[in-house]
Amino acid sequence: MKPYLSGLHQNIQSVGNKQTEVDLALKLNLNNTDVMCFTEHWLKKDYLKLNKLNQYKLLSYFSRKKKHNHGGSRILYMWEKYLY
């Protein structure tokens, strides 16, 4: 195991319509990224639990509760290998 954690922060602005691009980036470039934080994801709380990234576990999130605002502003994922 590496002696450090690598991280990624990305302002994704509506991850719901970019799921394919995120999955492809993970497969091609980010396969060694340990922790990922996406901001301005615009997803509602209920949908966050359905929105999965291969080999990553949802650790934390924030979603706005107001009806007419975009959804959330932060999602934090960690590579599953560190969670066992």
N, C-alpha and C positions, 0 to 999 in steps of 0.2 A: 504494500500500500504506500501511496505517496506521503511524504512528510508535511504536506500542506493541502489546503482545499482550494480549488479553482472556482471562480464565480463569474456569473454573467448577469448584467443588468440591462434590460431593454425596455424602452417605452414603446409598447407594441400597438397602442391605440386600436382597440377592437380585435382581440385575439380570436374571437369566434369565427371570423371569416378568413383567418390566416393559419388555421390548424395545419393544413398541408405544408405550407412554407416552414412552419416551426418544426414539424416532424422531419422534413428534408434537411434542414440546417443541423438538427441534432445528429442525423445519420452521417452527414458529410463532414461537418466541421467541429461539432461540439461534443463528440462522444466521450471526452474526458472532462467535461464540465460537471463539477460536483454540486454546486448550488446555483439556482437560477431565480432571478427576481424579475417579474414582468410588471410594469406599471401601466396604468390607463387601459386595463384589459376590457372594460365595459361589460363584463359578465355579471349576471345576477347570482346570488348565493346558491340557489338550487342548481343552476347549470354548472357551477364550478366543480361540483362533485362528480359530474358526468364527463367533464372535459379532462381527459387523461393524456399524459405524455409517457411514451414508452420508456420504461426503466426508471421513472421518477415518481416520487411520492409528494403529494400536496401537503405541505407543512403548515402553511398559514395563508390567510387571505383577508382582504377587506373589500366589502361591497357596499355601495351606498344603498340606503333604504328608501329614499324618496322615489315615488312612482315615475316622475317624468325626467329624472336624471339618467344619464348613462349609468351602467352598472358599477363595477368596482374600479379600484385604483391600485391594488397591489395583490400579486400572487407570489408565493415563495415555494419553490420545489427543491427537493434534495434527491440525489441519486440514491436509489434503493439499496445499493450495496452497503451504505453506511448505517442503515436503519435496522440491521439484524444483529 
